[in-house]
Amino acid sequence: MKNKDQRLNNLDQQFWKDQRVLVTGGGGFLGSQVVELLKTVLPQEIRVPRSKDYDLRQQSDCAEVVKDITLVIHLAANVGGIGYNQTHPGKLFYDNLLMGVHMMEEARKAKVAKFVAIGTICAYPKFTPVPFKEENLWNGYPEETNAPYGLAKKMLLVQAQAYRQEYGFNAIFLLPVNLYGPGDNFDPESSHVIPALIRKFVEAKQNKAKQVTVWGTGNPTREFLYVTDAARGILLASEKYNSPEPVNLGSSFEISIKDLATKIKDQVGFEGKIVFDTTKPDGQPRRKLDVSRARDEFGFVSEVGFEEGLKETVKWFKRTI
């Protein structure tokens, strides 16, 4: 795994030295990695509002946290896996929409120089030609299980483009693919597929279980991006990208859920069977991004291979239990 100094190679410290950066969601899985990487480029200020002090669904709280800020990286989100999306579609829509709308409006009013909005792969239509290209983003309705969340985050793109057109506000919109890595959310009620499966297999091994049940058929495919790669992509875009078009952030690596479950089983050393519960939803059939725009526009290419990243994630989880 590369150390911070190696990952710093293509970041421009000159850009950051006078920046006062607000990172919403900076205590979260991705946000904490963004903050750690920011510390290495030495901006003038890194501000991380915490949810116990500020409710970013409240416009007045958003106005408070953007005072004297030059750059906003908006990562704050209410997020979870398929089960969580099915149980809380209304809350996911409301929370994410309000946080985004208020945050960008207050940043504009405070004359923040740049706003980096982080969207979600769930914003893409359910049936999208693979690899997903940014120009296909509006060609259909998202996969139903996470559409309310995906559409709420997608409104950040609409808002960014509208604000650029009317106010000349420099807001950009990034679409990271499914993230994974140390520090992920392993809560079985709300976790995404990789941490959910790691937890299942580790606990099954501990309990000497004979099988592990995985949701769905195992046939859908997913692309995964290691969290430190995502953080670096966000900082590169913050430095170099100033256009209205959305940009995918991904690894261009695609794997089926069946193969993913097998890899995690092997990494954990679980010797029982994998059983697929086909009464549970699969979610979107395939996910793989076209990542050429990020490469061409701001030089982002993922560096952490999937096997290496998965190994680090399993190791991290085992240390926490």
C-alpha positions in Angstrom: 0.0 0.0 0.0 1.4 3.4 -1.0 2.2 5.8 1.9 0.9 9.4 2.0 4.1 10.9 0.5 3.8 8.7 -2.6 0.0 9.5 -2.9 0.9 13.2 -2.7 3.0 13.1 -5.9 0.4 14.5 -8.2 -1.3 16.9 -5.8 -0.4 20.6 -6.1 0.5 22.0 -2.7 0.6 25.5 -4.2 -3.1 25.3 -4.9 -3.9 24.4 -1.3 -1.7 26.8 0.7 -4.2 29.7 0.9 -7.4 27.5 0.9 -9.8 27.4 3.8 -11.6 24.1 3.2 -14.9 22.9 4.6 -15.4 19.1 4.4 -19.0 18.2 5.3 -19.2 14.5 6.3 -15.5 14.8 7.2 -15.9 12.3 10.1 -17.3 9.6 7.9 -15.7 6.8 5.9 -14.7 8.8 2.8 -14.6 12.1 4.6 -12.0 11.0 7.1 -9.7 9.9 4.3 -10.2 13.2 2.5 -9.3 15.1 5.7 -6.2 13.0 6.2 -5.0 13.6 2.7 -5.9 17.3 3.0 -3.6 17.5 6.0 -0.6 16.5 3.8 -1.1 19.5 1.4 -1.3 22.0 4.3 -4.3 24.2 3.5 -4.7 27.3 5.6 -7.7 25.7 7.4 -9.6 22.4 7.4 -13.1 22.8 8.9 -15.1 19.6 9.7 -18.6 20.3 11.1 -19.8 17.4 13.2 -23.5 16.3 13.3 -23.7 16.7 17.1 -23.0 20.5 16.6 -24.6 21.2 13.2 -27.7 19.8 11.4 -26.9 20.5 7.7 -30.6 19.9 6.9 -31.1 23.3 8.6 -30.2 26.3 6.3 -29.0 28.4 9.3 -26.5 25.7 10.3 -25.2 25.6 6.7 -24.8 29.4 6.7 -22.8 29.2 9.9 -20.3 26.5 8.7 -19.4 28.2 5.4 -18.3 31.5 6.9 -14.9 32.6 5.5 -14.5 29.3 3.5 -12.9 29.3 0.0 -13.7 25.7 -0.9 -16.5 23.3 0.1 -16.2 19.5 -0.4 -19.7 18.3 0.3 -19.6 14.6 1.4 -22.3 14.6 4.0 -24.9 12.0 3.3 -27.4 9.7 4.8 -26.4 6.4 3.1 -26.7 2.6 3.3 -27.1 -0.6 1.4 -30.2 -2.1 -0.3 -32.0 -3.1 2.9 -31.5 0.3 4.4 -32.7 2.0 1.2 -35.8 -0.2 1.2 -36.7 0.6 4.8 -35.9 4.4 4.7 -36.6 5.8 1.2 -38.4 8.9 2.5 -35.7 9.8 5.0 -32.9 9.2 2.5 -34.6 11.5 0.0 -35.4 14.2 2.5 -32.0 14.3 4.3 -29.8 14.2 1.2 -31.9 16.7 -0.8 -32.0 19.3 2.0 -28.3 19.0 3.0 -27.3 19.5 -0.7 -29.7 22.3 -1.5 -29.0 24.3 1.6 -25.3 23.7 1.6 -24.8 24.9 -2.0 -27.1 27.9 -1.6 -25.3 29.1 1.5 -21.9 28.6 -0.1 -23.0 30.7 -3.1 -24.3 33.4 -0.8 -21.1 33.4 1.2 -19.1 33.8 -2.1 -17.3 30.5 -1.7 -14.9 30.2 -4.7 -15.6 26.5 -5.4 -18.1 23.8 -4.4 -17.2 20.1 -5.0 -20.5 18.1 -4.8 -20.2 14.4 -4.4 -23.0 12.4 -6.0 -23.5 8.6 -6.3 -23.4 5.9 -8.8 -27.1 5.2 -7.8 -28.0 8.3 -9.8 -27.5 6.4 -13.1 -30.5 4.8 -14.8 -31.2 1.1 -13.9 -30.4 0.0 -17.5 -27.4 1.9 -18.7 -25.0 0.8 -21.4 -21.8 -0.6 -19.8 -19.4 1.1 -19.1 -21.5 3.9 -17.8 -20.7 7.2 -19.5 -21.6 10.5 -18.0 -23.7 11.5 -21.0 -26.1 8.6 -20.2 -27.0 9.9 -16.7 -30.4 11.2 -17.7 -31.5 8.3 -20.0 -33.9 6.6 -17.6 -35.0 6.1 -14.0 -32.6 4.7 -11.4 -32.8 1.2 -9.9 -35.9 1.3 -7.8 -34.4 0.1 -4.5 -32.1 3.2 -4.2 -33.8 5.7 -6.5 -34.9 8.2 -3.8 -31.3 8.4 -2.5 -29.9 8.5 -6.0 -32.2 11.2 -7.3 -31.8 13.4 -4.2 -28.0 13.4 -4.8 -28.5 13.9 -8.5 -30.3 17.2 -7.8 -26.9 18.5 -6.7 -25.9 18.3 -10.4 -29.0 20.2 -11.5 -28.3 22.8 -8.8 -24.6 23.1 -9.7 -25.3 23.6 -13.4 -28.2 26.1 -12.7 -26.0 28.1 -10.3 -23.1 28.2 -12.8 -25.5 29.4 -15.5 -27.2 32.1 -13.4 -24.6 33.2 -10.8 -21.3 32.0 -12.4 -20.8 29.8 -9.3 -18.0 27.3 -9.7 -19.7 24.0 -8.6 -18.6 20.6 -9.9 -20.2 17.2 -9.6 -18.4 13.9 -9.1 -19.9 10.4 -9.3 -17.8 7.9 -7.2 -18.5 4.2 -7.7 -19.0 1.9 -4.7 -16.3 2.5 -2.2 -14.6 0.1 0.2 -11.7 0.0 2.6 -10.6 0.3 6.2 -13.0 2.4 8.3 -16.1 1.4 6.3 -19.5 1.0 7.9 -19.8 -2.7 9.0 -23.2 -2.2 10.7 -25.4 -5.1 9.3 -28.5 -2.8 9.2 -27.0 -0.2 6.9 -23.7 -1.4 5.4 -22.9 -1.9 1.7 -22.0 -5.2 0.1 -18.3 -5.5 0.8 -18.4 -4.7 4.6 -21.6 -6.6 5.0 -20.1 -9.8 3.4 -16.8 -9.4 5.3 -18.7 -9.3 8.6 -20.9 -12.2 7.7 -17.9 -14.4 6.7 -15.8 -13.4 9.7 -18.7 -14.1 12.2 -19.5 -17.4 10.4 -15.9 -18.5 10.8 -15.9 -17.5 14.5 -19.2 -19.4 15.1 -18.2 -22.4 13.0 -21.3 -22.0 10.9 -21.8 -24.3 8.0 -23.0 -21.7 5.5 -23.3 -18.0 4.8 -26.4 -16.5 3.1 -25.9 -13.8 0.4 -28.7 -11.6 -0.9 -29.9 -12.1 -4.5 -28.7 -14.4 -7.2 -25.1 -13.4 -7.1 -25.2 -12.5 -10.8 -25.1 -8.7 -10.7 -21.7 -7.1 -11.2 -20.2 -4.1 -9.3 -17.2 -1.9 -9.6 -15.3 -0.9 -6.5 -12.9 2.0 -5.7 -10.6 1.9 -2.7 -11.4 4.8 -0.4 -7.9 6.4 -0.5 -8.1 6.4 -4.3 -11.5 8.2 -4.1 -10.0 10.8 -1.7 -7.2 11.5 -4.1 -9.6 11.8 -7.0 -11.7 14.3 -5.1 -8.6 16.5 -4.3 -7.4 16.3 -7.9 -10.8 17.4 -9.1 -10.8 20.2 -6.5 -7.6 21.5 -7.9 -8.0 21.0 -11.6 -11.6 20.6 -12.7 -13.9 23.6 -13.3 -16.6 22.4 -15.8 -20.3 21.8 -15.6 -20.3 18.2 -16.8 -20.4 15.4 -14.2 -17.4 13.2 -13.8 -17.2 9.5 -12.9 -14.6 8.3 -10.3 -13.9 4.6 -10.5 -11.4 1.8 -10.9 -12.8 0.3 -14.1 -12.7 -3.1 -12.3 -15.9 -5.2 -12.5 -16.7 -8.3 -10.4 -19.9 -10.3 -9.9 -21.4 -10.6 -6.4 -20.9 -14.4 -6.6 -17.1 -13.9 -7.3 -16.9 -11.2 -4.7 -18.4 -13.5 -2.1 -16.0 -16.3 -3.0 -13.0 -13.9 -2.8 -14.1 -12.7 0.7 -14.7 -16.2 1.8 -11.2 -17.2 0.8 -9.6 -14.1 2.4 -11.4 -14.8 5.7 -10.7 -18.5 5.5 -14.3 -19.6 5.9 -14.7 -23.2 4.9 -18.5 -23.5 4.7 -20.9 -23.0 1.8 -22.3 -19.9 0.2 -26.1 -19.9 -0.3 -27.8 -17.3 -2.4 -31.2 -16.1 -1.2 -33.0 -15.4 -4.5 -36.1 -14.0 -2.7 -34.0 -10.9 -1.9 -33.4 -8.1 -4.5 -30.3 -8.0 -6.7 -30.3 -4.2 -7.2 -28.9 -2.9 -10.5 -27.8 -5.6 -12.9 -24.4 -4.2 -13.8 -22.2 -1.3 -12.7 -19.0 -0.4 -14.4 -17.9 3.2 -15.2 -16.2 4.8 -18.1 -13.5 6.6 -16.2 -11.8 8.4 -19.2 -13.1 11.9 -18.3 -11.5 11.9 -14.9 -8.2 10.7 -16.4 -8.2 13.2 -19.3 -9.5 16.2 -17.3 -7.5 16.0 -14.0 -5.2 13.0 -14.3 -7.0 10.6 -12.0 -6.3 6.9 -12.3 -7.0 4.4 -9.4 -3.8 2.9 -7.9 -4.9 0.3 -5.3 -5.7 -3.1 -6.9 -8.8 -4.9 -5.7 -7.0 -7.9 -4.2 -4.7 -5.6 -2.2 -7.6 -3.4 -1.1 -9.8 -6.3 0.0 -7.0 -7.8 2.0 -6.4 -4.5 3.8 -10.1 -4.1 4.5 -10.5 -7.6 5.9 -7.4 -7.1 8.1 -8.8 -3.8 9.4 -12.1 -5.3 10.3 -10.5 -8.3 12.1 -8.5 -5.9 14.3 -11.7 -4.0 15.4 -13.6 -7.0 16.7 
